[in-house]
Structures are given as structure tokens and as C-alpha cells.
Amino acid sequence: QDSIVLQAGIVYSTEIILLDESKNPVENISDEVADESDLHLFVFTAAPSSGFLTTTISDVDVNGQPVGLESYLVAGSSATGSYTLELRHFDSAALKQANTSYETDVQVTFGVRLN
């Protein structure tokens, strides 16, 4: 499991870059997510859930709905835990707005230590 080490009390500006390393050359599929942003949503889950990591999504799709390729991450108090990123794919913009009936395209969990 990959780990992230952050300084407690700092706000980080983040950008997600998705790479398909099964292709030669490696393909950046973040562009596809951005092009179809009205059908995609990143969901961020921190454990512990209170006072550890807080994520604020800073990019939106054409309908003003959050996407999550860009965000701000606030590191709370010194602690250890985990941080999960899930990319949800919806069949329509209406389903995205309701946050229902989706498939998970990508899900990855990182160990996190705040110093």
C-alpha cells in the first residue's frame, strides 16, 4: 500500500492524474474524465472521519456539479489513518446530480500520516 505523508495544519492544492499504464505509450485518462465530467465524480473518504483530512472539490462540470480532478486537502491534527479516492461513473448528468446508480471506475486507498 502506498503512503502519503503530510504536514499537519497545512492546506494542499491537489490534482488527480489518472494513467493507463497498460497502454504503450502510457495514456493519460484524466483528459477523458475531464471531457465527460458531467458523468464523473470523485468521492474522497478519510478515516478517521473527523479532524483528520478534509477535502473540498474545486472543479465543476458544465452543470455546476463537482468533479474532483482538482481539490483542496486540509490536513488536520497529527495522526495516522487512510484516504480513499473513488471515481464514480454515471449514465446521465441527472443521476450524477442525485449521486445514485453509478459504477466505480477507480478506487484506491492510501495510508496517511500527518506530522
C-alpha positions as CSV (number, residue, x, y, z in Angstrom):
1,Q,0.0,0.0,0.0
2,D,1.3,3.4,-1.0
3,S,1.5,6.0,1.8
4,I,1.1,9.8,1.9
5,V,3.0,11.9,4.5
6,L,1.7,15.4,5.0
7,Q,2.4,18.2,7.5
8,A,-0.5,18.7,9.9
9,G,-2.3,22.0,9.7
10,I,-1.5,22.7,6.0
11,V,-3.9,23.2,3.1
12,Y,-2.7,21.4,0.0
13,S,-3.9,22.1,-3.6
14,T,-4.3,18.7,-5.4
15,E,-4.7,17.5,-8.9
16,I,-5.5,13.9,-9.8
17,I,-3.8,12.4,-12.8
18,L,-5.0,9.0,-14.0
19,L,-2.7,7.0,-16.1
20,D,-3.5,3.8,-18.0
21,E,-0.1,2.0,-17.8
22,S,-1.4,-1.0,-19.7
23,K,-1.1,1.1,-22.9
24,N,2.2,1.8,-24.7
25,P,2.7,4.7,-24.6
26,V,1.1,5.3,-21.2
27,E,-2.2,7.1,-21.7
28,N,-3.4,10.0,-19.5
29,I,-7.1,9.2,-19.0
30,S,-7.7,12.3,-16.8
31,D,-8.5,14.0,-20.1
32,E,-11.3,11.6,-20.8
33,V,-12.7,12.2,-17.3
34,A,-12.5,15.9,-17.8
35,D,-14.2,15.7,-21.3
36,E,-17.0,13.6,-19.7
37,S,-17.0,15.5,-16.4
38,D,-20.8,15.7,-16.3
39,L,-20.8,11.9,-15.9
40,H,-17.9,11.6,-13.4
41,L,-17.4,12.4,-9.7
42,F,-14.5,11.7,-7.3
43,V,-15.5,10.8,-3.8
44,F,-13.0,11.2,-1.0
45,T,-13.2,9.3,2.3
46,A,-10.8,9.9,5.2
47,A,-10.5,7.6,8.2
48,P,-10.7,8.7,10.9
49,S,-13.6,10.8,9.6
50,S,-13.3,13.8,12.0
51,G,-10.4,16.2,12.2
52,F,-8.0,14.1,10.0
53,L,-8.4,15.1,6.4
54,T,-10.9,17.4,4.8
55,T,-11.4,17.6,1.0
56,T,-13.0,20.5,-0.9
57,I,-13.5,19.8,-4.6
58,S,-12.6,22.9,-6.6
59,D,-13.6,22.0,-10.2
60,V,-17.1,21.7,-11.6
61,D,-18.7,20.3,-14.7
62,V,-20.9,22.2,-17.3
63,N,-23.9,21.9,-14.9
64,G,-22.0,23.3,-11.9
65,Q,-21.7,19.9,-10.2
66,P,-18.4,18.9,-8.5
67,V,-15.9,16.7,-10.4
68,G,-12.9,16.2,-8.1
69,L,-9.9,16.2,-10.5
70,E,-8.8,19.3,-8.6
71,S,-9.4,19.9,-4.9
72,Y,-8.0,21.4,-1.7
73,L,-7.0,19.0,1.1
74,V,-6.7,20.2,4.6
75,A,-4.5,18.2,6.9
76,G,-5.8,18.2,10.5
77,S,-4.0,17.2,13.7
78,S,-1.1,14.8,13.8
79,A,-2.4,11.3,13.3
80,T,-2.3,8.3,11.1
81,G,-5.2,6.8,9.0
82,S,-6.3,6.2,5.5
83,Y,-7.6,8.2,2.5
84,T,-9.8,6.6,-0.2
85,L,-10.4,8.0,-3.7
86,E,-13.3,6.6,-5.7
87,L,-14.1,7.7,-9.2
88,R,-17.8,7.2,-9.9
89,H,-19.2,7.0,-13.4
90,F,-22.9,7.8,-14.0
91,D,-25.0,7.0,-17.1
92,S,-26.5,10.6,-17.1
93,A,-26.0,14.0,-15.6
94,A,-29.3,13.7,-13.7
95,L,-28.0,10.5,-12.0
96,K,-24.8,12.3,-11.1
97,Q,-26.8,15.2,-9.5
98,A,-28.7,12.6,-7.5
99,N,-25.5,10.7,-6.8
100,T,-27.3,7.4,-7.5
101,S,-27.0,4.5,-9.8
102,Y,-23.2,4.6,-10.6
103,E,-20.3,2.3,-11.4
104,T,-17.0,2.6,-9.7
105,D,-14.3,3.2,-12.3
106,V,-11.3,3.5,-9.9
107,Q,-10.9,3.1,-6.2
108,V,-7.7,3.3,-4.3
109,T,-6.8,3.6,-0.6
110,F,-3.6,5.2,0.7
111,G,-2.2,5.1,4.2
112,V,-1.7,8.6,5.5
113,R,0.5,10.1,8.2
114,L,0.1,13.7,9.4
115,N,3.3,15.0,11.1
